Amino acid sequence: MNLRKQAPKLKAGDEIRILSPSTSLSIVSEKNRLIARQKLEQLGFTVSFSQHVLENDDFTSSSIASRVADLHEAFVDPKVKGILTSIGGYNANQLLAHLDYELIGAHPKRLCGYSDITALSHAIYAKTGLITYAGPLFLTFAMLQGNEYTTAYFQKLMLEEGSIQIQSSPEWSDDAWYLDQDKRIFHRNAGPYAIHDGEAEGTIVGGNLCTLNLLQGTPYMPSLEGSILFVEDDYESSPATFDRDLQSLLHQPGFDQVRGIIIGRFQQASHMTKELLRQIISSKKELASMPVIADADFGHTTPQFTYPIGGKASICARNGIVNIEISE
């Protein structure tokens, strides 16, 4: 990997380009597209859309050529300062062998997204050293209720200088809000808890676990040495599949130099429980000597904090108290 690079912080008036490296934006209702655009404009940004952002094929995506062209254009355009991905999906890893990483590295921009975007963000970081961001999608900004925490942490990381102490959101949700903005279910957030106590500092690597694992054995997998791993998975995961996906990550070169793990909140449909997660973690001797924190505010539930892939994390878990600090 090249030396770590950081794109400039965003500021009022900056242009954010919306593109669809995975699922097409066309599956998002016009109403929600308008709400998301207006929200970003209220935050002070100018919003533009890539040429093929609404292209839609039999896989609710678009051709590799269209997606690569949109991504390259966003990085080259001097007016564009940030890049937000439309939504997640399944096929962002189709793009990795077709990207011009020299071009991307020469025009650093702040690219943000999560879920399937994990493959793209980590490939860019691994090949160029450019810090990328796990955080809200364009669709996320269409949420009318319960989105204040997500917006605040996006602004903290994208616009402000200095390290960020992660505080827990007051409540969380795991509902199909994009189908009905009025029918929402919120739960009190007890905050993250420690499965293993300890302290650690390291480079942030990680996101959606099953997507990150697609990079194993490829040139697009970043080094795990000296890292704090952030992992989460969605409703398609189960305790058994999360266990084997985590085990696969433990088998990767450099895992013996991982310093700690932070696990995002599971969706309810995964049927993960604290007891099952503790059993999974305790079954892995590789994790016995490092801090392991669970139920942090990132992943496929909402709200979520934004974190920098290739940035720094400091964690401390002692006597039932968990502290997480991140910085670029």
N, C-alpha and C positions, 0 to 999 in steps of 0.2 A: 504494500500500500504506500502511496505517496504521503508526504507530510500533511498533517491535518490542516484543512482549510475551512474558513468560516466566512460565509457571505455577510455583507453589512446588515446591521439591524434595519428593520423597516421603520418608516416614519409616515406621518400624515401626508396624504396625496400620492403615495406610492401605488404603482399598478400591480395588481395581483392577477395572474393568468389562471383561468380554470381550464383544465384538460382532463381527458378520460383515458388513462393508460390501462385501465381494467374494464369495468362495466361502463356502458354508455350513459351519459347524463340524460339521455332521452327517456330512461325509465323513471326519472324523477318528475313528478307533476309540474306543470308550468307554474302553478301557484307556489309550490315550495321553492322552485328555482328563483322566482321573483322575491320571495321573503328572504332567501339566503343572500341574494345580491344586495337587497336593500340594507340588510344587517351589516354586511361588510362595508357598504358605503357610509352607513352611520358611524362605523368605527374609523372612518377617515380615509378609506382606501378607494382607489379607482379599480373597477372590475372589468376585465376583458375575457373573452372566450376564444379558445383555439378553433381552428377551421373545422376540425372533424369531431368536435366535442359531442355532437348529437348523432354522429354516424352510428348505425345500428344493424347488426347482422344476425345470423341464426343463433349466435351465442351471446346475444345482447351486448355485443362489443363492436369493435371495428377492426379493419385489417392492421397487420403489423406495420405496414408502410405508413398508414395514416397516423397511427399512434406515435411512431418514432418521429415522423415529420413534425407533429405538434409539439413533442417534447423538445426536439432540437430547436425549433423556432422560438419556443418560450425562453430557452437559455440564451440564445443569440440576441434576441431583441433587447436593445439597451434600455427601453422604457420599462420592461418587466423587472420587478425587484423580488417578487415572491410568486410561488407556484402552488396552487391548491388543487388537489386531485378531486374529481367529482364524487366518487363513491368507490367502494371496494369491489370485490368480485373473485375471479379465479385465475386470470391469465396474464397478469402483469409480467410474469417470468418469461413469457414468450419474447419480450422485447430485449432481454439482457444482452444477447449476442449481436444485436443489431445497432446498439447505441454507440455513438462516437464519444468515448469517455474523455478524450483530449479536449474536444469542443466543450463538453460539460465542465470539466475542470478549469478551463480557461475563462469561463463566464459564470462564476459562482452565483447561485440564486438560492433562496430559502424554500426548499420543496417540503411540503407537509401532507401527510395522510396517514392512514393506518389500515389494518386488516391486510388485504392482498397487496397493498402498497408497500408492505414490509419487504417484499422481494426487490422492488425497485430502489427503495431508499437505501437498503444495505448494499446492493450492488454498486450504486453510485459512491457510497462511502468507501467500500472496499477498493474500488478501482481508481478513485481520484483523491481520497482523503477528505472530500467535502462533507461537512456536517450536514445531515438531513434531519427531518423532524417527524416524530410520531405524535400525531395530534389530530385535530378535527379535519373532516372532509368538507368540501363545499356544502354538501347536503346537511351537515351538522348545524350549519348556521341558519337553517330554516326552522329549527326547533324554537317554539314560542315560549314554552315553560320549562324551567329547570335547566337552563343553559347558561346561567350567569357565571358559574364556576368555570366551565369550559372556556367561555369567552375571556374571562379574566386571566386565566393561566396562559392562553394563547397570546394575549397582549403582553403579559409579563415577559415571556420568553422572546417574542418576536420584536418588541419595541424597546424594552428596558434593559439597562446594563446591570451587571452584578449577579450574584448567586440568588437562588430562589429556594426558600424553605417551603416544602410542600405541606399544606394544611389539608385536612380532610373536608370533603364537601358535607354539608349538613344532611343531605339526603341523596338517594340515588334512584334510578328507574331502569327498567328493562322491559319496555313496552314498545309496541309498533306505533310510535308517536307520529310517524310520517304518513300513516293512514288516517289517523284521527287525532288532531291536535287538542281536542277538548277532552278526550277520554284517556286520561293519564293516571298512572299508579306510581306513587312515590313511597320509598321506604326510608326509615331512619338509618343513617350511616354510622355504624359503630367504629369505623376507622380501621386502618390496617393493624394486623397482629403479627407477632413473631412466632414462627415455628422453631427457629433456632435464634437465640440471642447472639449478639456480637456487634463488632464495628468493622467497617470496611470502606475503602475509597477505590475508585477505579473508573475506567472508560465505559460509557454506556453503550451496550450492544443489545439488540433484541426488540421484539414486537410480537406479532401474531406467531405463535410457536409452530403450527403446522406449515405456515408459509415460509418462515425462516429456515425450516428444515429442508425445504426444496433446494436450498443453496449448498447443502452439504456436498463436499467433493468437487465443487466448481470454483472457478476463479472469482466468483461473486460473493463468496462467504468471507466476512471479515474475521480477523484474528480474535480469538477469545481470550488471549493472554492479558492478564491485568484488568479484566473487565468486571463490571457489575451487570449481570444479565437481567433484563426486563422481559418477562414472558407472560402471555395471556392467550386464551383461545375462546372461540365463540360457541354458539348453540349446537354446532355440528360435532363438537367434542364431547367426550364422556370421561368419567374418571379413568377408564381403561385406556382410551386413546390418548388422553393427556399423559398418562404414565409412560406409555411406550414412546410418545413423541419426546418427552423430557429425557427418557433414557437414551434415545438416539442422540440428543444434543450432548449428553454427558460423555458419549463415546468419541466426540470430536477432538482432533488434535488441539492441544492448548487448554483443554478444560481443567486440567490440574492446576492451572494458574488463574482460574476464575476466583474472584474474591467474595462474591455475594450474589444473591438472587432476590429479585422483587417480582412477585406474582400479582397480576391484575385481577380484578374482580371477575368471577365466572358468571355467565348468563345462567338463569334459572333452569333453562331447558337442558343444560349439561348435567344436572343432578349431582354436581360436586358438593360435598359437605366439608366442614372443617375437619371432621374425624377422618374422612377418606383422604383428604389432602395431606393430613399429618401422617397417615399410613404410607402414602406414596413417597413423601419426602424421607421418612425414617427408614425406608427400605433401600435407600441409595447411600452407600458408604462414602461416595464422592462428595456428598453434601454435609457430612457429619461435622466438619470443622469450619463451616462458613455460616454467616448470618443468612437466614431465609425469612423473608417477609411476605405476607399474603394479604389479599383484599385491598390492594392499593387502587386509587382512582384512575385507572386506565384500562383500556380494552374495549369490549363490545357493549358494556353497559354505559349509562351516562349518569353524571357528567364525567369528564376526563381532563387530566392535566396534560399539557404538551411537554415532551422531553426531547433533548437533542441526541440523536444517534451519532456517536463519536464525541459527545460532550463528556462531562464529568458528573459522577454521583458520589455522595457521601452518605452512608447509612449507619444508624446506631439503634440497636434494640436492646434495652435493659429494663428489667423489672416491670414489664408490661407497657413500657413507653417506647414508641417507635418514632424516629426522626429520619426524614429523607430530605436531602439538599441536592439540588442540581445546578449545573452551570455549563456554559459553553467553553 
